[in-house]
Amino acid sequence: MTVCDDFDLAEDLLKGFTRSAIRTKVLLSLKDGELTAADLERSLGTRASTILHAVKDMIEGGTVARTFRGYRLTNLGRIQALMLSRLLSAIAVLESHKDFWMKHDISAIPDDLLVDIGLLRDGEIVSGDPAAILRTQQIFVSQLISSRSIYGVSPIIIPEYPKAIDTAVKNGAHVELVLTAPIVEIVVRDYRDILENLLTKENFELYRLDADVRAAFTVIDSSLSLGLFRLDGGYDIGQDLICTSPGAREWGMRLFVHHKKRAKRVTSI
């Protein structure tokens, strides 16, 4: 079957989502568990008669079932609700930071993570004049130093970061870094003593990526910091997406593992 065939098969269902806001909201409201008619009325802010009419159609359609207390989703309804919730979260992310996603190179993010971009819903764009950017970097360096875990991928280098990583490792943090080949060479040349010492530590791992990657990001204890390259090819040091939700951190770790699998461990220089 082609994608067009899939659309023809799903067209009526998709129209149902857009044609009836009540049915869609009932589906989403029941995603987390059984609700009574009164619960639905409070959640949707709609008259009970209107809700019950929609629920009747959903029962006939096989997405909702009656219970002793009220209503619950069937297996079919739960799957639809989860997929719809993921889509709505992704749309919210794209609408909230439209310029960020339109004007940057997203080639470093694999399709399975683009599909889950809704996990970044709590993100905020940090941007501003050079002084503000410098303050943001200083704050991030202090967070690195105090973190218990650091996972990063980078095709760029910021002078303050090697010493911050060294301090974090000395403080007991578990650190794994994936650096592109040119950055590994710069670190070997300019920070050789620091790197030689780090490579002797059990809580430090360095990986060399012999491929281009158009993103620089770091996952620490409770946050993800994501920077991307502009479409003109230059790294956008003036904008970072900062996310602090558990889901965003999970998303960042999946992205880290994706690039780590493509890299080779560096054990000596």
N, C-alpha and C positions, 0 to 999 in steps of 0.2 A: 504493500500500500504506500502511496505517496503522501506527502504532507497535506496536499489538497484533498485527498481521500479522507484523511483523518479529520480535516475541518468539516467536510460534508457530514461525517458521522456525528461530530460533536456540535454542529451548528445550532440545533434546537436547544441543547443544554446551555450553550453560551448565551443565546438569546434570552433564555429563562433567567439567567443571572442579571442581565442588563435591563430586562423588561420589568421585573418585579423586585424592587428594592426590599420589600418586606420579606419575601422568601429568602433572598440572599442574606439578610440580617438575621433571620431565624436560623439559617444554616450555620452562620458564624457564631451566633450566641450559644448554640448547642454543642459547639466544638469541644468545650471543656467539660461537658457532662449534662446530665438530666436537669430539666427545668420545668416548673409548673407554668400554667397559663398566666398566672399572676406575675411570676418571675419574668416571663417574656414581655408582658405588658410594661413592666417597669424598665426593663432593659431597652426596649425599642421606643418607648414613649408613644405608643400607638394604641388605639382602641382594641379591646380584646376581640371584638367581632371581626375586625379586619385581620388580626393575627390568626384567629382560628380558621378563617376562610383559606388563608395561605397554607396553614398547617395541614388542612384537609387535602389540598392539592399535593402537598409534599408526601403525605402518607400514601396517597394513591400512586405517586411517582416512585415510591420505594426508598426515599431518602430519610424519612422520619417515621418513628414508630411510637405508638402510645405505650405508656407505662402506668403503674398503679398511681404514681404521683402526678405525672404529666407527660412529658415527651422526651425522647432521646433520638440521636442519630442512628441510623442503621450503618452497617459496615460501608455500604455504598455512599451514604451521606457523609460519614466521617472522612472518607478519602477525598471526596469533593471539597469538603470544608477545609481540610489541610492544604490542598492544592490552591484553593482560592485565597486562603489566608497568606500563603507564601507569595502569590502574585500581587496581592494588595500591598504587602510590605515592600516588595521590590518597586512597585510604582511610587510608593511614598518616598523611598530613598532617592529615586531618579528625579522626582519633582522637587524634593527639598534641596538637592544639590545638582541641579540640571547642568549648570556651566562646568562644574568639576568633571562630570562624566562625559560631557560632550567635547570638551577642549583638551582632554588628555588621552594619551596612548594607554589602552587597557589590554594590550597584547600579553602582559605578564600574568594576567588573571585567566585561568582555564575556564572553559564553559560551565563546568559543574559548579564553580564558585560564583560565576556571574548569575546563574540561575538562583543562587541562594543569597543574592546581594541584599535582600530584605533584612538579613541578620545585622546589617550595618545601620539600621534605622535610627539608632540613638546618636549617630555620628555628628560631629560638628567640624566645620571647616575652620582651621586656624590660618589666618592670612593677615597681611598688613604691610606697613612700611618696614624698611630694614631694621629699625630699632625694635619694633614689635617682634619681628621674626627672631632677632637675636635673643630677646627675652624668652621667647618660647623655647628656643634651643637650650638656653641655660636651665630652664625649668626641667626640660626633658633629660638633660645630663644629670641633674640631681636625682631624678626618678630612676635613671639607670643605676646609679651608684647604690641606691637603697633597695633595688629589686632583688627578689629571691630567685627569679628566673628571667632569662633574656634569650629570645630567639629572633634573629635578624637576617635579612637578606639585603645586600646593597651593591649597587654598581657605582657608588660615589663614596667619598670620604670627607668627614667633617673633622677638623683638627682636634677638637675636644674629646671625641669619642674613644680613641684608643686608650687614653689614660682613665676615662670613666669605666670602660670595660675592665681594665686591669684592676681598678679599685673594687669593682663589683665582685670579680672573681676572688680577690683577697678577702672580701667580706663573706665569702661562702656561696655566692650565687652560682646557679648552674647556667652556663652560657653556651649557646650554639650559634655560630655565625656562618652564613653562606655569602662569600664575596666573589665578585667576578674576577677573572684572571688579572686584568690590569690593576685592580685595587689590591689584590694580594701582593703584587709586585711592589706597589707603592708602600704598603705596610712593611714588607720585608726591608725595603730600602730606608724608610724614614723612621720606623719604630722597631727596628730589629731586636733590640734588647728586651723591650716589652713583650714582643711576640715569642721570642725564644723562651722566656720565663713562662708565659701563658701555656705554651705547648707542653710543658711538664706537668700541668695541673690536671687532675682527674675531672674537675668540674668545668673544663673548657674544651670545646670542640670547634675546629675550624674546617670549613669546606671550600674548595675552589670550584667555581662554576666556569667552565670553558665555553660559555655561550652568553649572548647578550640578554639582559633582562631589563625591562623598561619600568622598573618600580624599585623603590627603597622603602622597606617597612620593618617595623620592630614590634614584637609581641612581648610585653612584660607582664608582671603579676596580674594586673586587672585591666589592661588596656591594649589597644592596637593603634599604632601610628602608621598611616599609609601615605606615601608620597609617590607621585607619578610623573612621567615625562610629558612635556607638552607635545602637541602634534608636530611642531617644527623640529623636534628632536632633542631639545634642551631639557634638562631636569628642572622642574618647577620648585625651586627652593622656597618660593613665597607662599605655597599652599600645602597644607597637610590635612588629612582627614583623621580625626581623633575619635575613637569609639571606646566606650567603657563597659558595655554590657557583656555578660558571659557568652552570649551568642556570637558577638563580634570577635571576642578573643578566640573562640572555637574556629570561626571562619579564618582568622589570621593564622592559626596553627595549621589548618589544612593547606593554606597557601604556602606556608613555610615548608611543610613536608613535601609538597609538590616540587619545589625548587631544590630541596635537599636531595631528593632522589636522583636529580640530574647532575649532582656535584660529586666531587671526589674528596675524601678526607685528607687533610694536610696534617702530618704528624711531625715533620721536621723541616728545617729550612737550610 
